Amino acid sequence: MYCCEDHIDLAIDMYVDQYETAPNIQKFEFNHSLSTTCELCKKTAVYIVGN
């Protein structure tokens, strides 16, 4: 799941609730030609939460 700074805690909670394990969290490398957005609010994504 891609998420912004505001929703990182919620994304982690959602992942743990669904998979019952801690996710890998990776800081998203910014590339101005890439416009990946947060799956919860559509702001620019900063993190990738998942395994």
Residue pairs with C-beta under 8 A, 6 or more apart in sequence:
1 11
1 14
1 15
1 39
1 48
1 49
1 50
2 28
2 36
2 37
2 38
2 39
2 45
2 47
2 48
2 49
3 10
3 11
3 38
3 39
3 40
3 45
3 46
3 47
3 49
4 38
4 40
4 41
4 43
4 44
4 45
4 46
4 47
5 46
5 47
6 38
6 41
6 43
7 38
7 40
7 41
8 25
8 46
8 47
8 49
10 40
11 39
11 40
11 47
11 49
12 22
12 23
12 25
12 49
15 23
15 49
15 50
16 22
16 23
19 51
21 51
23 49
23 50
23 51
24 49
24 50
24 51
25 47
25 48
25 49
26 47
26 48
27 46
27 47
28 36
28 45
28 46
28 47
28 48
35 44
36 44
36 45
37 43
37 44
37 45
38 44
38 45
39 45
